Amino acid sequence: MGHNRISGTSQHAQQRDSVVALQERPTAKVLIIGGGINGVGTFRDLALQGVDVALVERGDYCQGASGASSHMIHGGIRYLENGEFRLVQESVVERNRLLRIAPHYVKPLQTTIPIFSTFSGILSAPTRFLTHKQGKPKERGAFLIKVGLSMYDFFSRDGGSVPRHQFRGRTRALAELPKLHSGIKYAATYFDASVHNPERLTLDVLQDGEKAGLGGGLPGGSARASNYVSLVSMGTDGVRLRDELTGKEFDFQADVIVNTTGAWVDLTNQAMGAASKFMGGTKGSHIVLDHPELLAACNGREIFFEHTDGRIVLIYPMGDRVLVGTTDVDADMGEDAVCTEEEIDYFFDLVGHVFPTIKVERDQIVYSFAGVRPLPRHDETQPGFVSRDYRIERSVRTGDDAVPTPGGKAAVVLSLVGGKWTTFRALAEHMTNDVLRELGMERKVSTAKLAIGGGAGFPDSEQGEQEWIKKHMGPGLDADRVAVLLTRYGTRAEAVIEYLNAGQDQPLRSTRELSVRELAFMAEHEQIGHLIDVLIRRTSLAFRGLVTGELLNEIAAALAEPLGWDAATREAEIRHAQEVLQRFHKVDVHSLVA
C-alpha cells in the first residue's frame, strides 16, 4: 500500500491505554481518520474548541506522506507560475508563523538558485501558466526568476522577519559557492524555512490536542487518539475499527467523520461504503547522503533549481548529511512507495548538473524514502503542475448507506483533498471551522499565535540555547546529551530530564543519543507500537544512517519491560524493523539475534 506497511507482530500482550480509551467510550462528536500532519492539526484545533474528538491512524503518526516530505516549510515560489497566488500568500504567512510558534523544529533556510541564462523561458512561461502542460522543457532564466522572487518578497512583507532576495553575478556567486557549475550566469538567494523533525512536530501537535482535552469530565478525556488502529468497514453499529497490534475489532460512532488519509482518501471512503474519485497522488522520492564534499559545497544553503527536464529539485544540507530530492511521478496506489534505481540515477545526474566536479557513489547513500503526495485527480495535467492547494469535500450518508451516529442522524463525512506541510495550521483551522458549523458550535480559540509543544519558551538565539543547555546539565547529563534532548523535544525536554533524573538511568552502548530511561519515557508518553517507530519517527537515527544490529538489540531490550514484550516479541520486532528498513529505505542492518 506504500505506507511502510508490513504486518506487525501479534504477540503484543499489553492492552494499550490509547485503544482502551476508545473502546470504553466508543462515541465522539468527531472521528478523524488519518494521523498525518493535517489530521493531527485538525485534532488539536478541535480539542482546543472543546469538541469531543477522536483520531485513529492505521500506522504510526506521520508515517505516510507527512513523514516523506522534503523537510521544507516554504512559500512555494514555483506555485506562482501555476497562478496559485492564494496558496503562495497563505504559505508565506504560515511559514513566517511557524518560525514563531514552532521555533524548536522550524528554522530559517537560506536557499540559492543557480541560473544558467538571462531570458530563457519567457516565451514558454505564459503557455505553461495558461495550459499547465510542460511541453518541451525550457529553462527559466534570470528575468523570470527575478520576477518570481520579487512577487515572493511582496507576499512575504506582512509580519515576516525573513530577508529579501538577492541576485549575484557569476563572479560573486562562484566566490561564495566555488564548486558550482562554472557556466552559471547568476545565483539568486532567498530565505524559506526547514523542518528537520517533521515527525516530532506532528507528535507535539498531537500531544497539545490530547492535553487540551483533559479535565472536561469525559472518560479518557475529550481528545483521544491512537496509532495502529485502522478503519475496516462500515456496519450497522458505526465504523468498524481494528487494533492493528492485537487484531481486536470494535465499533465506533461519531456525528462527523473527517477523512484525512491523504492519497488514500478514496480507499478510505470505499471502506466506508461510498467510493470517491478525488485523488491522483504523485510519488516523490529522496536520498540522504553521507558526503562531506557535497555538504561543504552547499556552504550551509539549500541549492534549489530546475533540472534539465523542467522539474524543480533540491540539494539540502541537514546536519552532517545531505538530502537530495525530489521526483514527481504518478503513483500506483497498489504498490509500495519506494525510491527506485532510476530515481537514484536521476538524483546523481542532478547533482552533476550544478556541481560537475563532485562525484556521488551509491555507497554514500545512507537512507532513502518515498511518499505519495495527496494531490487531487489530474488526468492530463503534468504532475508538476497539479495544484498543491486543498479543498474539503462534504457528503452526507443517508438511506441504506447512512452511517450510524450517537445522535441517530446521518453522519456527515468531510474528505480532505490535497494539503501540504507548510499550510497545515491554516488547513486545520479551515477544516475545524467546517466541523464547528456542522455541530452548530462557535470557535473559542485561535491557533494563529499559539506556541506548539516544545516551541513554548524556546530560546531565541544560539547563546540562549547554550544557556538553556548549561542550566539543565547534571549527573549523567553532559552538554552533548542535553543538546540532543533540546533538539529532540524543544523545551519539553525539561519534563524528559525530570523523568531521567527520577530513577536509575543507563546510556545505550550503541549510541550516545539515547538512554534506557528515555526509551521508557517514549514508551509511556509517545505511543510506541513498534521498534521501528523509535528509529524513524521518535529519533532521526535511521535518517542519518546510524542503525546497527547492536542498536536494534539494545532498543528492543530497553522497550521490552515498559511494553510487555517477551523474548519472541523482541525478536519479531527486530526482524520487523530490519524488513521495513530494507524494503522501504534500502538500508540493510545485519541481525545480532541468536
MIRO-498598 format. One record per residue (C-alpha): x, y, z; chain. Coordinates in pm, 1 decimal. Layout:
MIRO-498598
NODE         x         y         z  fivex
NODE         X         Y         Z      A
...
***
This chain:
MIRO-498598
NODE         x         y         z  fivex
NODE       0.0       0.0       0.0      A
NODE     301.2     230.1       7.5      A
NODE     251.4     314.0     373.8      A
NODE     552.3     132.2     521.5      A
NODE     303.7    -142.3     598.7      A
NODE     438.1    -480.6     684.9      A
NODE     200.1    -669.1     905.9      A
NODE     317.7    -620.2    1261.6      A
NODE     360.0    -878.6    1531.9      A
NODE      57.1   -1015.5    1710.9      A
NODE     228.2   -1109.1    2036.5      A
NODE     174.6    -761.9    2189.3      A
NODE      47.2    -871.5    2527.3      A
NODE     -36.1    -534.3    2680.2      A
NODE    -362.2    -359.5    2607.2      A
NODE    -273.6      -4.6    2503.9      A
NODE    -424.4     282.2    2704.6      A
NODE    -492.3     476.1    2383.8      A
NODE    -707.1     192.1    2246.0      A
NODE    -879.8     124.1    2578.8      A
NODE    -987.3     492.0    2590.6      A
NODE   -1162.9     446.5    2253.9      A
NODE   -1317.9     106.6    2338.4      A
NODE   -1455.9     210.0    2676.6      A
NODE   -1639.0     509.6    2532.8      A
NODE   -1693.7     420.5    2165.2      A
NODE   -1855.6     751.8    2066.1      A
NODE   -1739.0    1107.2    1991.5      A
NODE   -1876.6    1414.6    1819.5      A
NODE   -1597.8    1386.7    1560.6      A
NODE   -1385.5    1093.6    1442.3      A
NODE   -1074.4    1180.6    1239.6      A
NODE    -933.7     900.3    1023.7      A
NODE    -566.3     962.1     943.9      A
NODE    -280.5    1076.9    1166.5      A
NODE     -62.3    1270.5     926.7      A
NODE       3.8    1638.1     999.6      A
NODE    -332.4    1757.0     861.2      A
NODE    -538.4    1508.6    1063.2      A
NODE    -336.7    1576.8    1376.7      A
NODE    -355.7    1955.2    1321.5      A
NODE    -736.5    1930.3    1294.1      A
NODE    -743.1    1712.1    1608.2      A
NODE    -555.5    1977.9    1807.2      A
NODE    -770.5    2263.6    1679.5      A
NODE   -1098.5    2081.6    1755.4      A
NODE    -973.4    1982.0    2100.8      A
NODE    -891.1    2346.8    2176.3      A
NODE   -1252.7    2438.0    2088.4      A
NODE   -1377.2    2187.7    2347.8      A
NODE   -1509.4    1940.8    2089.1      A
NODE   -1526.5    1572.9    2184.5      A
NODE   -1288.7    1438.3    1918.3      A
NODE   -1116.7    1105.2    1848.2      A
NODE    -843.6    1025.3    1596.6      A
NODE    -718.7     693.0    1462.3      A
NODE    -417.3     622.6    1239.8      A
NODE    -361.9     279.3    1083.2      A
NODE      16.5     302.8    1108.7      A
NODE     227.8     537.4    1319.6      A
NODE     167.6     911.4    1331.5      A
NODE     333.9    1096.3    1042.0      A
NODE     414.1     765.8     869.9      A
NODE     270.0     834.5     524.3      A
NODE     326.8    1142.3     307.3      A
NODE     379.2    1366.3     613.7      A
NODE     691.5    1169.5     703.5      A
NODE     822.0    1154.6     345.7      A
NODE     838.6    1527.6     277.1      A
NODE    1132.7    1734.2     155.7      A
NODE    1157.0    1874.0     511.4      A
NODE    1079.6    2223.2     382.7      A
NODE     839.3    2483.5     518.8      A
NODE     815.1    2703.6     214.1      A
NODE     602.2    2960.4      41.3      A
NODE     606.6    2760.2    -280.1      A
NODE     773.1    3003.6    -516.3      A
NODE     707.3    2772.6    -810.8      A
NODE     330.5    2776.7    -747.0      A
NODE     334.5    3133.5    -882.7      A
NODE     359.1    3004.7   -1240.1      A
NODE      57.4    2781.8   -1170.9      A
NODE    -130.6    3101.8   -1088.2      A
NODE    -187.4    2978.9    -731.0      A
NODE    -146.4    3320.8    -572.9      A
NODE    -383.0    3246.0    -282.0      A
NODE    -180.2    2937.4    -190.8      A
NODE     152.5    3124.9    -214.8      A
NODE      25.6    3404.2       9.6      A
NODE    -114.0    3159.4     264.9      A
NODE     205.9    2952.0     250.2      A
NODE     432.7    3251.5     310.6      A
NODE     217.2    3375.5     600.1      A
NODE     213.5    3025.7     752.3      A
NODE     589.0    2983.2     701.5      A
NODE     651.0    3306.5     893.3      A
NODE     403.5    3196.0    1159.3      A
NODE     564.0    2851.7    1209.5      A
NODE     903.5    3017.0    1254.3      A
NODE     745.2    3194.6    1553.1      A
NODE     519.4    2924.6    1704.6      A
NODE     739.7    2617.7    1641.3      A
NODE    1095.6    2759.8    1659.4      A
NODE    1230.6    2434.9    1808.2      A
NODE    1173.8    2248.5    1480.0      A
NODE    1119.8    2513.9    1211.1      A
NODE    1433.0    2712.5    1121.8      A
NODE    1517.2    2973.8     854.6      A
NODE    1676.3    2818.3     546.7      A
NODE    1896.3    3014.6     309.3      A
NODE    1825.8    2896.1     -43.8      A
NODE    2025.6    2959.0    -360.4      A
NODE    1905.9    2912.8    -720.5      A
NODE    2187.2    2871.4    -977.6      A
NODE    2077.7    3034.3   -1306.5      A
NODE    2223.5    2948.3   -1646.9      A
NODE    2053.5    3200.4   -1875.5      A
NODE    1909.9    3550.9   -1873.1      A
NODE    1589.8    3544.5   -2077.9      A
NODE    1520.1    3174.6   -2134.7      A
NODE    1164.5    3056.3   -2076.1      A
NODE     994.3    3393.0   -2120.9      A
NODE     804.2    3278.6   -2431.1      A
NODE     707.1    2939.6   -2290.5      A
NODE     612.9    3072.2   -1944.3      A
NODE     269.4    3210.1   -2043.9      A
NODE     185.6    2879.4   -2214.4      A
NODE     287.2    2688.4   -1903.3      A
NODE      88.5    2930.1   -1689.5      A
NODE    -226.1    2904.7   -1901.8      A
NODE    -226.1    2536.6   -2001.0      A
NODE     -26.1    2364.1   -1725.7      A
NODE     130.7    2145.2   -1992.6      A
NODE     505.8    2113.0   -1968.4      A
NODE     579.8    2063.7   -2337.8      A
NODE     948.7    2063.6   -2425.0      A
NODE    1124.1    2195.8   -2113.8      A
NODE    1257.2    2548.8   -2148.8      A
NODE    1478.2    2661.9   -1865.5      A
NODE    1356.7    2951.1   -1651.2      A
NODE    1607.3    3232.0   -1696.2      A
NODE    1717.2    3513.2   -1462.4      A
NODE    1444.3    3752.0   -1577.8      A
NODE    1161.1    3509.0   -1493.5      A
NODE    1320.5    3410.7   -1162.2      A
NODE    1370.5    3777.6   -1070.2      A
NODE    1000.7    3847.2   -1137.6      A
NODE     903.1    3543.7    -931.0      A
NODE    1125.4    3634.6    -634.7      A
NODE    1004.5    3995.6    -636.8      A
NODE     645.4    3868.8    -614.8      A
NODE     753.5    3630.1    -342.0      A
NODE     905.2    3914.8    -139.7      A
NODE     582.5    4109.8    -188.8      A
NODE     379.2    3822.5     -42.0      A
NODE     630.5    3791.3     244.2      A
NODE     620.9    4151.7     353.4      A
NODE     347.8    4119.3     618.0      A
NODE     476.4    4006.1     952.9      A
NODE     783.0    3836.9     812.2      A
NODE    1132.7    3853.0     956.0      A
NODE    1277.1    3679.6     651.5      A
NODE    1529.2    3889.6     446.2      A
NODE    1452.4    3990.0      85.8      A
NODE    1609.8    3801.3    -204.9      A
NODE    1948.8    3892.5    -353.1      A
NODE    2092.5    3844.3    -702.5      A
NODE    2462.0    3775.2    -759.0      A
NODE    2653.5    3782.7   -1085.0      A
NODE    2869.4    3486.9   -1186.8      A
NODE    3192.7    3605.9   -1022.1      A
NODE    3040.7    3674.2    -681.0      A
NODE    2826.6    3361.7    -695.9      A
NODE    3132.5    3143.7    -762.6      A
NODE    3325.9    3319.4    -486.7      A
NODE    3051.6    3219.0    -240.7      A
NODE    2994.4    2870.2    -385.9      A
NODE    3313.6    2780.9    -577.1      A
NODE    3205.6    2424.8    -667.3      A
NODE    2900.1    2547.1    -863.8      A
NODE    2898.1    2483.6   -1238.7      A
NODE    3126.3    2748.0   -1395.3      A
NODE    2869.8    2805.0   -1672.4      A
NODE    2623.4    2980.7   -1440.8      A
NODE    2534.8    3343.0   -1518.2      A
NODE    2373.5    3435.1   -1186.3      A
NODE    2273.2    3297.6    -847.5      A
NODE    1961.6    3416.5    -667.7      A
NODE    1945.6    3372.7    -291.1      A
NODE    1632.1    3397.5     -77.0      A
NODE    1506.8    3259.0     253.4      A
NODE    1248.8    2990.4     323.2      A
NODE    1236.6    2756.1     622.1      A
NODE    1307.5    2392.7     702.6      A
NODE    1166.9    2137.3     945.7      A
NODE    1432.8    1886.2    1049.0      A
NODE    1195.0    1685.2    1269.2      A
NODE     855.8    1668.1    1093.4      A
NODE     763.0    1350.8    1281.9      A
NODE     833.0    1505.5    1621.1      A
NODE     649.8    1825.8    1527.3      A
NODE     346.3    1609.4    1442.2      A
NODE     375.5    1440.4    1782.4      A
NODE     393.0    1779.6    1956.1      A
NODE      75.4    1895.6    1780.0      A
NODE     -97.5    1569.0    1878.0      A
NODE       4.7    1598.3    2243.8      A
NODE    -115.5    1960.1    2255.3      A
NODE    -454.1    1828.6    2140.7      A
NODE    -461.5    1549.5    2399.7      A
NODE    -368.2    1797.6    2673.2      A
NODE    -645.6    2036.4    2563.3      A
NODE    -897.2    1752.3    2603.1      A
NODE    -814.9    1680.1    2968.4      A
NODE   -1033.0    1799.5    3254.5      A
NODE   -1360.1    1807.8    3062.7      A
NODE   -1513.0    1534.9    3278.0      A
NODE   -1535.7    1279.9    2994.4      A
NODE   -1385.0     931.6    3049.3      A
NODE   -1046.1     923.8    2872.3      A
NODE   -1070.9    1298.3    2805.4      A
NODE   -1245.6    1480.3    2522.3      A
NODE    -948.7    1437.0    2284.5      A
NODE    -844.5    1074.6    2234.2      A
NODE    -603.3     944.5    1972.0      A
NODE    -446.4     612.0    1888.3      A
NODE    -197.7     499.0    1628.0      A
NODE    -207.9     143.3    1485.7      A
NODE    -587.6     149.0    1466.1      A
NODE    -740.4     110.7    1119.6      A
NODE   -1086.0     164.5     974.7      A
NODE   -1201.9    -172.5     841.5      A
NODE   -1558.4    -117.3     725.4      A
NODE   -1895.1      37.4     796.0      A
NODE   -2153.5    -161.5     988.8      A
NODE   -2494.2    -114.3    1145.4      A
NODE   -2326.2      -1.6    1469.2      A
NODE   -2093.7     261.6    1323.1      A
NODE   -1746.8     239.8    1174.1      A
NODE   -1556.7     -80.6    1243.0      A
NODE   -1208.1     -17.4    1382.9      A
NODE    -926.7    -268.1    1429.4      A
NODE    -631.0    -255.9    1668.0      A
NODE    -351.0    -343.7    1426.9      A
NODE    -127.4    -472.8    1709.3      A
NODE    -372.7    -723.3    1857.1      A
NODE    -621.4    -777.7    1572.7      A
NODE    -912.9    -687.7    1803.7      A
NODE   -1206.3    -509.1    1635.2      A
NODE   -1466.9    -272.6    1780.9      A
NODE   -1736.4     -29.7    1661.5      A
NODE   -1723.4     347.4    1698.4      A
NODE   -1983.3     617.2    1631.2      A
NODE   -1944.3     989.3    1555.0      A
NODE   -2165.7    1268.0    1417.0      A
NODE   -1892.8    1394.1    1182.8      A
NODE   -1622.3    1178.7    1023.1      A
NODE   -1316.1    1363.5     892.6      A
NODE   -1118.9    1170.2     630.1      A
NODE    -758.7    1296.3     628.5      A
NODE    -594.5     981.8     491.9      A
NODE    -403.8    1170.5     221.7      A
NODE    -352.7     980.0    -100.5      A
NODE    -572.5     701.4      47.8      A
NODE    -884.5     922.5      84.3      A
NODE   -1074.6     737.0    -191.5      A
NODE    -985.2     396.0     -47.1      A
NODE   -1099.3     508.0     300.0      A
NODE   -1431.6     629.5     157.9      A
NODE   -1464.1     296.3     -21.9      A
NODE   -1412.3     112.6     309.3      A
NODE   -1699.8     323.1     446.8      A
NODE   -1917.0     209.6     157.4      A
NODE   -1907.3     525.5     -55.3      A
NODE   -1623.3     514.2    -308.4      A
NODE   -1496.5     850.3    -434.0      A
NODE   -1258.5     958.9    -710.4      A
NODE   -1098.2    1270.5    -563.8      A
NODE    -731.6    1172.2    -555.7      A
NODE    -448.6    1138.8    -806.4      A
NODE    -135.2    1119.8    -594.3      A
NODE     218.0    1151.0    -728.2      A
NODE     521.9     983.7    -578.5      A
NODE     817.1    1186.2    -453.1      A
NODE    1144.0    1015.4    -358.1      A
NODE    1458.0    1137.0    -177.5      A
NODE    1801.2    1006.8     -85.1      A
NODE    2019.5    1101.4     213.3      A
NODE    2394.8    1114.3     154.2      A
NODE    2693.6    1097.0     384.2      A
NODE    2910.4    1311.9     155.9      A
NODE    3137.4    1568.6     327.7      A
NODE    3249.8    1723.7      -5.3      A
NODE    2892.1    1788.0    -122.4      A
NODE    2798.6    1912.3     225.1      A
NODE    3086.3    2164.3     217.1      A
NODE    2998.4    2268.7    -140.7      A
NODE    2647.6    2372.0     -27.5      A
NODE    2803.2    2607.6     229.0      A
NODE    2504.2    2576.7     462.9      A
NODE    2248.6    2658.0     190.8      A
NODE    1982.8    2462.0      14.7      A
NODE    2052.5    2454.6    -359.3      A
NODE    1712.6    2475.1    -530.2      A
NODE    1698.3    2463.6    -907.5      A
NODE    1542.9    2340.8   -1225.3      A
NODE    1681.0    2017.3   -1365.7      A
NODE    1709.1    1958.4   -1741.5      A
NODE    1359.6    1803.9   -1755.3      A
NODE    1198.5    2117.2   -1606.5      A
NODE    1146.6    1952.4   -1266.6      A
NODE    1229.8    2168.0    -961.5      A
NODE    1477.2    1977.2    -744.0      A
NODE    1690.8    2038.6    -436.5      A
NODE    2018.2    1958.9    -263.3      A
NODE    1981.1    2034.7     101.4      A
NODE    2235.5    2010.5     387.7      A
NODE    2085.0    1870.3     709.9      A
NODE    2326.8    1844.9     999.1      A
NODE    2616.7    1635.0     867.2      A
NODE    2408.0    1476.6     591.5      A
NODE    2278.2    1597.6     253.2      A
NODE    1920.7    1541.0     137.1      A
NODE    1866.0    1518.8    -240.9      A
NODE    1518.0    1522.0    -394.6      A
NODE    1264.9    1503.8    -532.7      A
NODE    1083.9    1324.9    -812.7      A
NODE     722.2    1376.5    -919.5      A
NODE     576.1    1069.5   -1090.5      A
NODE     221.9     931.9   -1096.1      A
NODE     182.6     678.2    -814.8      A
NODE      35.2     331.9    -831.6      A
NODE    -159.0     309.8    -504.3      A
NODE    -141.1     -69.0    -513.2      A
NODE     239.4     -68.8    -486.0      A
NODE     489.2      25.5    -215.3      A
NODE     620.6     380.3    -246.8      A
NODE     995.6     324.9    -266.7      A
NODE    1286.6     507.7    -423.6      A
NODE    1384.1     321.8    -743.7      A
NODE    1725.3     273.7    -906.3      A
NODE    1613.4     504.7   -1192.2      A
NODE    1533.0     777.5    -942.1      A
NODE    1875.0     737.3    -779.2      A
NODE    2038.6     779.8   -1122.4      A
NODE    1825.7    1093.0   -1169.4      A
NODE    1949.9    1231.6    -834.7      A
NODE    2314.5    1166.4    -924.1      A
NODE    2255.0    1337.8   -1256.8      A
NODE    2104.4    1647.6   -1093.8      A
NODE    2397.9    1678.7    -851.0      A
NODE    2630.4    1668.3   -1153.9      A
NODE    2421.0    1938.1   -1323.0      A
NODE    2514.7    2202.1   -1062.6      A
NODE    2830.6    2054.1    -905.7      A
NODE    3002.7    1888.8   -1205.4      A
NODE    3330.1    1808.8   -1024.5      A
NODE    3161.2    1626.4    -735.8      A
NODE    3112.9    1253.2    -777.3      A
NODE    2841.9    1066.6    -588.6      A
NODE    2852.0     690.7    -537.6      A
NODE    2576.1     454.6    -427.1      A
NODE    2765.6     354.5    -112.0      A
NODE    2734.1     716.7       8.5      A
NODE    2354.0     677.1      33.0      A
NODE    2268.2     613.0     399.6      A
NODE    1887.2     627.4     363.9      A
NODE    1620.8     671.4     101.0      A
NODE    1248.2     733.5     127.6      A
NODE     941.1     795.7     -84.1      A
NODE     586.3     911.1     -22.2      A
NODE     268.7     971.3    -218.4      A
NODE     157.7    1335.2    -229.4      A
NODE    -214.8    1372.7    -154.6      A
NODE    -287.2    1555.3    -480.9      A
NODE    -625.9    1591.5    -649.7      A
NODE    -703.0    1382.9    -956.9      A
NODE    -531.2    1548.6   -1252.0      A
NODE    -592.9    1341.8   -1568.8      A
NODE    -386.3    1508.4   -1846.8      A
NODE    -216.6    1774.2   -1633.9      A
NODE     157.6    1720.3   -1583.2      A
NODE     234.4    1608.6   -1222.6      A
NODE     446.4    1920.0   -1159.8      A
NODE     152.3    2144.8   -1244.2      A
NODE    -112.6    1970.7   -1032.5      A
NODE    -249.2    2211.6    -773.1      A
NODE     -88.4    2189.5    -429.4      A
NODE    -389.1    2370.7    -285.7      A
NODE    -653.6    2185.4     -86.3      A
NODE   -1029.2    2153.7     -75.9      A
NODE   -1280.4    1984.4     153.7      A
NODE   -1546.6    1755.3       4.3      A
NODE   -1866.3    1710.3     207.8      A
NODE   -2103.1    1416.4     182.5      A
NODE   -2399.8    1306.8     392.8      A
NODE   -2472.6     939.0     412.6      A
NODE   -2848.8     878.5     409.2      A
NODE   -3083.1     585.9     343.0      A
NODE   -2925.2     240.4     336.3      A
NODE   -2577.9     398.4     322.6      A
NODE   -2634.1     606.2     636.7      A
NODE   -2350.4     594.5     887.2      A
NODE   -2494.5     530.6    1234.9      A
NODE   -2426.3     817.8    1477.1      A
NODE   -2470.9     867.2    1850.9      A
NODE   -2749.0    1119.9    1781.9      A
NODE   -2930.3     891.4    1538.9      A
NODE   -2885.3    1135.4    1247.4      A
NODE   -2696.7    1063.1     926.3      A
NODE   -2324.0    1121.8     968.6      A
NODE   -2150.2    1390.0     769.3      A
NODE   -1822.4    1285.2     604.2      A
NODE   -1567.6    1558.2     525.6      A
NODE   -1284.7    1442.0     296.3      A
NODE    -964.7    1643.1     264.4      A
NODE    -828.5    1657.3     -90.6      A
NODE    -473.4    1794.8    -113.5      A
NODE    -284.1    1985.6     154.0      A
NODE      84.6    2039.4     222.1      A
NODE     308.9    2059.5     525.2      A
NODE     355.4    2435.6     528.9      A
NODE     -14.0    2519.3     547.3      A
NODE    -123.2    2251.6     796.7      A
NODE    -225.5    2502.2    1066.6      A
NODE    -438.6    2712.5     828.0      A
NODE    -587.1    2397.6     671.8      A
NODE    -673.0    2259.2    1018.5      A
NODE    -839.3    2592.2    1101.4      A
NODE   -1045.9    2570.4     781.3      A
NODE   -1145.0    2207.1     847.5      A
NODE   -1225.5    2285.0    1213.1      A
NODE   -1448.6    2577.3    1110.6      A
NODE   -1638.0    2343.8     874.3      A
NODE   -1680.0    2085.5    1152.5      A
NODE   -1795.5    2351.0    1403.2      A
NODE   -2056.9    2464.0    1150.5      A
NODE   -2184.6    2105.6    1122.8      A
NODE   -2205.2    2081.8    1502.3      A
NODE   -2364.7    2425.4    1546.3      A
NODE   -2070.0    2544.6    1759.4      A
NODE   -1857.8    2860.3    1766.7      A
NODE   -1479.3    2888.2    1758.6      A
NODE   -1337.5    2977.4    2104.2      A
NODE    -963.0    2980.4    2042.4      A
NODE    -737.0    3080.2    1751.8      A
NODE    -423.8    2873.9    1688.5      A
NODE    -257.6    3154.8    1487.9      A
NODE     -28.4    3266.7    1771.5      A
NODE     -36.1    2958.2    1991.9      A
NODE     309.0    2805.9    2051.5      A
NODE     329.3    2438.6    1956.4      A
NODE     460.5    2194.6    2218.4      A
NODE     828.1    2242.8    2295.4      A
NODE     829.7    2569.4    2098.0      A
NODE     685.2    2748.5    2403.5      A
NODE     965.3    2948.4    2566.4      A
NODE    1225.0    2808.5    2325.3      A
NODE    1548.2    3016.7    2334.0      A
NODE    1555.1    3273.6    2052.1      A
NODE    1931.7    3276.3    1991.9      A
NODE    2225.3    3038.1    1983.8      A
NODE    2354.2    3196.4    2303.5      A
NODE    2013.9    3139.2    2465.1      A
NODE    2027.7    2772.3    2363.5      A
NODE    2374.8    2735.7    2517.9      A
NODE    2248.6    2891.8    2841.1      A
NODE    1948.4    2656.8    2845.4      A
NODE    2179.8    2358.5    2796.4      A
NODE    2415.3    2473.6    3074.2      A
NODE    2123.7    2524.9    3313.9      A
NODE    1990.5    2171.3    3259.8      A
NODE    2318.6    1979.2    3287.4      A
NODE    2366.2    1739.9    3578.5      A
NODE    2493.0    1393.8    3675.4      A
NODE    2479.5    1173.4    3363.0      A
NODE    2368.0    1471.1    3153.1      A
NODE    2661.2    1645.1    2987.0      A
NODE    2624.3    1932.8    2738.4      A
NODE    2604.4    1699.0    2435.1      A
NODE    2327.6    1488.0    2588.1      A
NODE    2120.6    1792.6    2691.9      A
NODE    2169.7    1943.2    2343.8      A
NODE    2030.2    1622.9    2187.8      A
NODE    1727.3    1640.3    2419.6      A
NODE    1665.7    2009.6    2343.7      A
NODE    1684.6    1938.3    1967.7      A
NODE    1455.3    1636.4    2000.0      A
NODE    1187.2    1779.6    2233.0      A
NODE    1228.9    2158.0    2240.0      A
NODE    1151.8    2295.0    2587.7      A
NODE     951.4    1977.5    2658.4      A
NODE    1297.5    1834.4    2726.4      A
NODE    1251.1    1969.8    3082.4      A
NODE     987.4    1703.7    3152.2      A
NODE    1210.3    1437.0    2994.2      A
NODE    1510.1    1542.6    3206.0      A
NODE    1292.0    1528.9    3518.4      A
NODE    1188.2    1175.2    3421.3      A
NODE    1551.2    1071.7    3356.4      A
NODE    1658.8    1208.4    3695.9      A
NODE    1378.3    1028.2    3881.0      A
NODE    1538.6     684.1    3851.4      A
NODE    1846.9     486.0    3763.7      A
NODE    1940.7     558.6    3400.9      A
NODE    2183.0     390.8    3165.6      A
NODE    2305.6     529.2    2829.3      A
NODE    2297.5     285.3    2537.2      A
NODE    2633.1     145.4    2426.3      A
NODE    2549.6     175.9    2055.3      A
NODE    2455.4     545.8    2053.6      A
NODE    2515.9     839.3    2285.1      A
NODE    2179.7     983.8    2178.7      A
NODE    1952.2     752.0    2379.2      A
NODE    1929.1     602.8    2725.8      A
NODE    1720.8     324.9    2882.3      A
NODE    1502.1     569.2    3076.6      A
NODE    1444.2     793.7    2775.0      A
NODE    1310.5     489.5    2588.4      A
NODE    1085.9     416.6    2889.0      A
NODE     963.4     779.4    2869.1      A
NODE     882.7     734.7    2498.6      A
NODE     702.1     407.2    2569.1      A
NODE     495.2     575.9    2839.8      A
NODE     418.3     907.2    2667.5      A
NODE     461.1     867.1    2290.8      A
NODE     252.7     566.2    2184.9      A
NODE     529.5     340.6    2055.1      A
NODE     374.6      45.6    1872.0      A
NODE     684.4     -98.4    1707.4      A
NODE    1060.8     -78.3    1747.6      A
NODE    1081.3      89.2    1404.0      A
NODE     884.5     390.1    1540.1      A
NODE    1183.4     484.2    1758.1      A
NODE    1435.3     459.6    1472.8      A
NODE    1241.0     657.7    1211.1      A
NODE     992.5     883.4    1391.3      A
NODE    1089.8     934.6    1759.0      A
NODE    1456.2     991.5    1666.2      A
NODE    1644.5    1061.6    1341.6      A
NODE    1881.6     764.3    1381.0      A
NODE    1758.6     583.4    1066.6      A
NODE    1750.6     902.6     857.3      A
NODE    2118.5     963.0     933.6      A
NODE    2218.6     603.4     863.4      A
NODE    2310.1     522.4    1224.8      A
NODE    2113.2     199.5    1277.1      A
NODE    2323.6    -106.5    1365.2      A
NODE    2237.4    -457.8    1478.1      A
NODE    2360.2    -370.2    1827.5      A
NODE    2130.7     -65.1    1836.8      A
NODE    1829.3    -278.3    1738.1      A
NODE    1908.3    -526.1    2015.6      A
NODE    1958.6    -259.8    2280.0      A
NODE    1640.1     -66.8    2196.5      A
NODE    1432.4    -387.3    2183.6      A
NODE    1571.1    -491.1    2524.3      A
NODE    1501.8    -147.4    2675.7      A
NODE    1142.7    -138.8    2542.3      A
NODE    1061.3    -496.4    2648.0      A
NODE     970.7    -415.0    3008.3      A
NODE     760.8     -98.4    2957.9      A
NODE     578.8    -250.2    2655.9      A
NODE     543.3    -604.6    2794.2      A
NODE     738.9    -774.7    2514.7      A
NODE     854.6   -1131.4    2572.4      A
NODE    1164.3   -1279.9    2403.1      A
NODE     969.0   -1391.0    2094.0      A
NODE     810.8   -1046.8    2050.3      A
NODE    1150.3    -879.5    2086.8      A
NODE    1294.2   -1095.4    1809.4      A
NODE     988.7   -1035.2    1590.5      A
NODE    1022.6    -657.6    1644.3      A
NODE    1389.3    -665.2    1542.2      A
NODE    1304.9    -862.4    1225.4      A
NODE    1014.5    -624.7    1150.8      A
NODE    1246.2    -320.9    1184.1      A
NODE    1504.6    -481.9     955.1      A
NODE    1239.2    -561.9     696.7      A
NODE    1094.2    -205.7     696.0      A
NODE    1442.6     -52.4     667.2      A
NODE    1538.6    -284.6     383.4      A
NODE    1212.2    -277.8     187.6      A
NODE    1121.6      89.1     215.0      A
NODE    1455.9     262.4     276.1      A
NODE    1719.4      38.5     110.7      A
NODE    1906.0       2.1     440.6      A
NODE    2049.0    -339.1     529.2      A
NODE    2108.9    -393.3     901.0      A
NODE    2257.3    -726.8     996.5      A
NODE    2090.0    -900.0    1284.8      A
NODE    2263.3    -989.5    1607.9      A
NODE    1969.3   -1201.9    1718.2      A
NODE    2087.5   -1550.8    1805.4      A
***
